[in-house]
Amino acid sequence: MKLKFGNVEENVVTRDEFPLDKAREVLKDEVIAVIGYGVQGPGQALNLKDNGFNVIVGQRSGSKTWDKAIADGWVPGETLFEIEEACEKGTILQFLLSDAGQIALWPTVKKHLTPGKALYFSHGFGVTYKEKTGIIPPADVDVILVAPKGSGTSLRRMFVEGRGLNSSYAIYQDATGKAKDRVVALGIGVGSGYLFETDFYREVTSDLTGERGTLMGAIQGIFAAQYEVLRANGHTPSEAFNETVEELTQSLMPLVAENGMDWMYANCSTTAQRGALDWWKPFRDATKPVFEALYDSVKTGKEAQKSIDSNSKSDYREKLEAELKELRESEMWQAGAVVRQLRPENN
């Protein structure tokens, strides 16, 4: 369906228009092989299995993640296989290793991408930066993406709670004519609350912007600045809002609140870790003078006096409403109002 985010009309897929039964019908003859069982793999694999899809997991035997998969109920030789065997059996290969892991394993995965199969990502990094990664899919397979706007932990937790994370979806290559149905069915199957359309380039550039900006590297950064940069570079309002605000507030911050920032960093992709660790100090250094100026204003009593003088004026409420109206009617928060309405718990 078409929905307006601010004044921009975008394509959105909801559970109402593409229900789970339809997703099962689309994928009834498919074998979904989840390759990798680290950050995104467990949540997506378990959600798909619980939703009634034919899912297997590919992982290295003897590894900690192999043991984790067994603990989660995957059975060696039945639903849990060595990576290469899973790649051979699968008709849809969900390539959910870290970006570095994808580069290392690509030659193994590529040889099992026979005509008609689908290669699925949850991040546009590998394909977008193919000159650096070497990940160039063959021309006779579908190449698709579903990117939940949150961690695999949140995806699974919200699914168990009967909720769902919003996700973006993209089609890089439609070799079979079935890529759209496949990607939307998978997006519904992994537990998305709703799906918004993007492409691989916009997904990775907005995602990396988010990880290195307000979502991770600069939690204390400015929402509006990041949103405006994304819009200026061609990203839609819903995509810019999701990468700037929604993922932070609905997924990452609850994990930080429960377990601390170090735990959240340890349970994200290695690419996100690297970017966040590289960039948080420059953000700290850039904003520290502002905090020092603010602290000085507080320390000297200027802030207290400013509040007293402003709040005591007879027209304070009118001026406050005008300032709030400016925020509320900005494109960013108009997009946010639509996003909030689309959350599963509000429908």
C-alpha positions as CSV (number, residue, x, y, z in Angstrom):
1,M,0.0,0.0,0.0
2,K,1.0,3.7,-0.4
3,L,1.4,5.7,2.8
4,K,2.6,9.2,3.4
5,F,5.5,9.9,5.7
6,G,5.4,13.6,6.0
7,N,4.6,14.7,2.5
8,V,6.3,11.8,0.8
9,E,4.4,8.8,-0.4
10,E,6.1,5.4,0.0
11,N,5.5,1.7,-0.5
12,V,4.7,-0.2,2.7
13,V,3.6,-3.8,3.2
14,T,1.6,-4.7,6.2
15,R,0.5,-8.0,7.7
16,D,-3.0,-7.3,6.8
17,E,-2.3,-7.1,3.0
18,F,0.2,-10.0,3.1
19,P,-0.8,-12.3,5.9
20,L,1.2,-15.2,7.3
21,D,-0.9,-17.7,5.5
22,K,-0.1,-16.1,2.2
23,A,3.6,-16.1,3.1
24,R,3.5,-19.8,3.9
25,E,1.8,-20.5,0.5
26,V,4.5,-18.5,-1.4
27,L,7.3,-20.4,0.3
28,K,5.7,-23.9,0.7
29,D,8.2,-25.6,-1.7
30,E,11.2,-23.7,-0.4
31,V,14.0,-24.9,1.9
32,I,15.3,-21.8,3.8
33,A,18.9,-22.3,4.9
34,V,20.0,-19.9,7.5
35,I,23.8,-19.6,7.1
36,G,25.3,-18.2,10.3
37,Y,24.0,-18.4,13.9
38,G,25.5,-15.3,15.5
39,V,23.6,-11.9,15.7
40,Q,20.7,-12.2,13.3
41,G,20.6,-15.9,12.6
42,P,19.0,-17.3,15.8
43,G,16.1,-14.8,15.8
44,Q,15.3,-15.1,12.2
45,A,15.6,-18.9,12.1
46,L,13.5,-19.5,15.2
47,N,10.8,-17.1,14.1
48,L,10.6,-18.7,10.7
49,K,10.4,-22.2,12.2
50,D,7.8,-21.1,14.7
51,N,5.8,-19.5,11.9
52,G,5.7,-22.9,10.1
53,F,8.3,-22.6,7.4
54,N,10.8,-25.3,6.3
55,V,14.0,-24.0,7.9
56,I,17.5,-25.5,8.3
57,V,20.6,-24.0,9.9
58,G,24.1,-24.1,8.5
59,Q,27.0,-23.7,11.0
60,R,30.4,-25.1,11.7
61,S,30.2,-28.2,13.9
62,G,32.1,-27.9,17.2
63,S,31.7,-24.2,17.3
64,K,30.0,-22.3,20.2
65,T,27.3,-21.3,17.8
66,W,26.7,-24.9,16.7
67,D,26.2,-25.7,20.4
68,K,23.9,-22.7,20.7
69,A,21.8,-24.0,17.8
70,I,21.5,-27.4,19.4
71,A,20.4,-25.7,22.7
72,D,17.8,-23.8,20.7
73,G,16.3,-27.1,19.4
74,W,18.0,-27.6,16.0
75,V,18.8,-31.2,15.4
76,P,22.1,-32.3,13.7
77,G,21.5,-34.2,10.5
78,E,17.8,-33.1,10.4
79,T,17.6,-29.3,10.7
80,L,21.3,-28.5,11.6
81,F,24.1,-29.1,9.1
82,E,27.6,-28.1,8.2
83,I,27.5,-24.9,6.2
84,E,28.3,-26.4,2.8
85,E,25.6,-29.1,3.2
86,A,23.1,-26.5,4.2
87,C,24.0,-24.4,1.2
88,E,23.5,-27.4,-1.0
89,K,20.1,-28.3,0.5
90,G,18.7,-24.8,0.6
91,T,16.7,-23.1,-2.1
92,I,16.8,-19.8,-0.3
93,L,20.2,-19.1,1.4
94,Q,19.9,-16.5,4.2
95,F,23.5,-15.2,4.3
96,L,23.5,-13.9,7.9
97,L,27.2,-14.1,8.8
98,S,29.1,-10.9,9.8
99,D,30.3,-8.8,6.9
100,A,33.8,-10.1,7.3
101,G,32.5,-13.7,7.6
102,Q,30.5,-13.3,4.4
103,I,33.7,-12.3,2.5
104,A,35.6,-15.3,3.9
105,L,32.7,-17.8,3.1
106,W,31.6,-16.4,-0.2
107,P,33.4,-18.9,-2.5
108,T,31.7,-21.7,-0.6
109,V,28.3,-20.2,-0.8
110,K,28.6,-19.1,-4.4
111,K,29.2,-22.6,-5.8
112,H,25.9,-23.7,-4.4
113,L,23.9,-20.8,-5.9
114,T,22.4,-22.9,-8.7
115,P,19.9,-21.3,-11.1
116,G,16.6,-20.3,-9.5
117,K,17.8,-20.2,-5.9
118,A,17.6,-17.0,-3.9
119,L,20.4,-15.2,-2.0
120,Y,19.1,-13.3,1.0
121,F,20.8,-10.6,3.1
122,S,19.9,-8.6,6.1
123,H,22.4,-5.9,5.2
124,G,23.4,-4.3,1.9
125,F,27.1,-4.1,2.7
126,G,28.4,-7.1,0.9
127,V,26.7,-6.5,-2.5
128,T,26.9,-2.7,-2.4
129,Y,30.7,-2.7,-1.8
130,K,31.3,-5.7,-4.1
131,E,34.5,-4.2,-5.4
132,K,35.9,-4.5,-1.9
133,T,34.1,-7.7,-0.7
134,G,34.2,-9.8,-3.9
135,I,30.5,-10.7,-3.4
136,I,29.1,-10.7,-6.9
137,P,26.1,-13.0,-7.2
138,P,25.5,-15.0,-10.3
139,A,23.0,-13.6,-12.7
140,D,20.5,-16.5,-12.5
141,V,19.5,-16.2,-8.9
142,D,17.3,-13.8,-7.0
143,V,19.2,-11.4,-4.7
144,I,17.0,-10.0,-1.9
145,L,17.2,-8.3,1.4
146,V,15.1,-8.0,4.6
147,A,16.7,-5.8,7.3
148,P,14.9,-5.8,10.7
149,K,15.3,-2.5,12.3
150,G,16.9,-3.9,15.4
151,S,19.1,-6.7,16.8
152,G,18.3,-10.4,16.4
153,T,17.8,-10.5,20.2
154,S,15.0,-7.8,19.9
155,L,13.5,-9.5,16.9
156,R,13.1,-12.8,18.7
157,R,12.0,-11.2,22.0
158,M,9.4,-9.1,20.3
159,F,8.2,-12.1,18.3
160,V,7.7,-14.2,21.5
161,E,5.8,-11.3,23.0
162,G,3.5,-11.3,20.0
163,R,4.9,-8.1,18.6
164,G,7.3,-7.4,15.7
165,L,10.1,-5.1,14.5
166,N,9.6,-3.1,11.4
167,S,11.9,-4.0,8.6
168,S,13.1,-2.7,5.2
169,Y,13.1,-4.9,2.1
170,A,14.9,-4.7,-1.2
171,I,15.3,-6.5,-4.5
172,Y,18.8,-6.3,-6.0
173,Q,18.2,-8.9,-8.7
174,D,15.0,-10.7,-9.9
175,A,16.1,-13.6,-12.0
176,T,13.0,-15.8,-11.5
177,G,10.2,-13.3,-11.5
178,K,9.4,-14.4,-7.9
179,A,11.8,-12.1,-6.0
180,K,9.1,-9.7,-4.8
181,D,6.8,-12.5,-3.4
182,R,9.8,-14.3,-1.9
183,V,11.3,-11.3,-0.1
184,V,7.9,-10.1,1.3
185,A,7.0,-13.6,2.4
186,L,10.4,-13.9,4.2
187,G,9.9,-10.5,5.8
188,I,6.6,-11.5,7.2
189,G,8.0,-14.9,8.2
190,V,10.9,-13.5,10.3
191,G,8.4,-11.5,12.3
192,S,8.3,-8.0,10.8
193,G,5.6,-5.8,12.0
194,Y,5.6,-4.1,8.6
195,L,8.0,-3.7,5.7
196,F,9.1,-0.5,4.0
197,E,10.8,-0.5,0.6
198,T,14.4,0.5,0.0
199,D,17.4,-0.7,-2.1
200,F,20.7,-2.2,-1.2
201,Y,22.6,1.0,-1.5
202,R,20.2,3.1,0.6
203,E,19.9,0.3,3.2
204,V,23.6,0.1,3.8
205,T,24.3,3.8,3.7
206,S,21.4,4.6,6.0
207,D,22.3,1.7,8.3
208,L,26.0,2.7,8.5
209,T,25.0,6.3,9.1
210,G,22.7,5.1,11.9
211,E,25.3,2.8,13.5
212,R,28.0,5.5,13.4
213,G,25.5,8.2,14.4
214,T,22.6,8.3,16.8
215,L,22.1,4.6,17.0
216,M,25.4,3.5,18.4
217,G,28.5,5.7,17.9
218,A,26.9,8.9,19.0
219,I,23.9,8.0,21.2
220,Q,23.9,11.5,22.5
221,G,24.0,13.0,18.9
222,I,21.3,15.1,17.3
223,F,18.4,13.3,15.7
224,A,17.5,16.1,13.4
225,A,21.0,16.6,11.9
226,Q,21.3,12.9,10.9
227,Y,17.7,12.8,9.5
228,E,18.4,15.9,7.3
229,V,21.6,14.5,5.9
230,L,19.8,11.2,4.9
231,R,17.0,13.1,3.3
232,A,19.4,15.3,1.4
233,N,21.1,12.2,0.0
234,G,17.9,10.7,-1.4
235,H,16.6,8.6,1.5
236,T,12.8,8.5,2.1
237,P,11.3,10.0,5.3
238,S,10.4,6.5,6.7
239,E,13.8,5.1,6.1
240,A,15.5,8.2,7.6
241,F,13.2,8.1,10.6
242,N,13.7,4.3,11.2
243,E,17.4,4.5,11.0
244,T,17.6,7.7,13.1
245,V,14.9,7.2,15.8
246,E,12.8,4.1,15.7
247,E,15.5,1.5,15.9
248,L,17.2,3.3,18.8
249,T,14.1,3.8,20.9
250,Q,12.3,0.5,20.2
251,S,15.3,-1.9,20.1
252,L,18.7,-0.8,21.2
253,M,18.0,1.5,24.2
254,P,16.0,-1.2,26.0
255,L,19.0,-3.5,25.7
256,V,21.4,-0.8,27.0
257,A,19.0,-0.2,29.9
258,E,18.9,-3.9,30.8
259,N,22.5,-4.9,30.3
260,G,24.8,-1.9,29.6
261,M,26.5,-0.5,26.5
262,D,29.3,-3.0,26.5
263,W,26.8,-5.9,26.3
264,M,24.9,-4.2,23.5
265,Y,28.2,-3.7,21.5
266,A,29.1,-7.3,22.1
267,N,25.8,-8.5,20.6
268,C,25.9,-6.5,17.4
269,S,27.6,-7.2,14.1
270,T,31.4,-6.8,13.9
271,T,31.0,-4.1,11.3
272,A,28.7,-2.1,13.6
273,Q,31.2,-2.7,16.5
274,R,34.1,-1.4,14.5
275,G,32.3,1.7,13.3
276,A,30.9,2.5,16.8
277,L,34.3,2.0,18.5
278,D,36.1,4.1,15.9
279,W,33.6,7.0,16.0
280,W,32.3,7.5,19.5
281,K,35.4,9.4,20.7
282,P,35.2,11.9,17.8
283,F,31.6,12.5,18.6
284,R,32.5,12.9,22.3
285,D,35.2,15.4,21.4
286,A,32.9,17.3,19.1
287,T,30.2,17.6,21.6
288,K,32.2,18.0,24.8
289,P,32.7,21.8,24.4
290,V,28.9,22.2,24.1
291,F,28.4,20.2,27.3
292,E,31.1,22.3,29.0
293,A,29.4,25.5,27.9
294,L,26.1,24.1,29.1
295,Y,27.6,23.1,32.5
296,D,29.2,26.5,32.9
297,S,25.8,28.1,32.2
298,V,24.2,25.9,34.8
299,K,27.1,26.4,37.3
300,T,26.9,30.2,37.0
301,G,23.2,30.3,37.4
302,K,22.5,31.6,33.9
303,E,20.2,28.7,33.1
304,A,18.2,29.1,36.2
305,Q,17.7,32.8,35.6
306,K,16.8,32.2,31.9
307,S,14.1,29.7,33.0
308,I,12.7,32.1,35.7
309,D,12.6,35.0,33.2
310,S,11.0,33.0,30.4
311,N,8.5,31.0,32.4
312,S,7.2,34.0,34.3
313,K,6.1,35.8,31.1
314,S,2.4,36.0,30.4
315,D,2.8,34.7,26.9
316,Y,5.1,31.8,27.8
317,R,2.5,29.1,26.9
318,E,1.8,30.6,23.5
319,K,5.5,30.8,22.7
320,L,6.1,27.2,24.0
321,E,3.3,25.9,21.8
322,A,4.8,27.6,18.8
323,E,8.2,26.0,19.4
324,L,6.6,22.6,20.0
325,K,4.5,23.0,16.8
326,E,7.6,23.6,14.8
327,L,9.0,20.3,16.1
328,R,5.8,18.4,15.7
329,E,5.2,19.6,12.1
330,S,8.7,19.0,10.9
331,E,9.0,16.2,8.3
332,M,11.0,14.0,10.6
333,W,8.4,13.9,13.4
334,Q,5.5,13.8,10.9
335,A,7.2,10.6,9.6
336,G,7.6,9.4,13.1
337,A,3.8,9.8,13.7
338,V,3.1,7.5,10.8
339,V,5.7,5.0,12.0
340,R,4.2,4.9,15.5
341,Q,0.8,4.1,14.0
342,L,2.2,1.2,12.1
343,R,3.7,-0.5,15.2
344,P,1.9,-3.9,15.7
345,E,0.8,-3.0,19.2
346,N,-1.2,-0.1,17.8
347,N,-3.1,-2.2,15.3
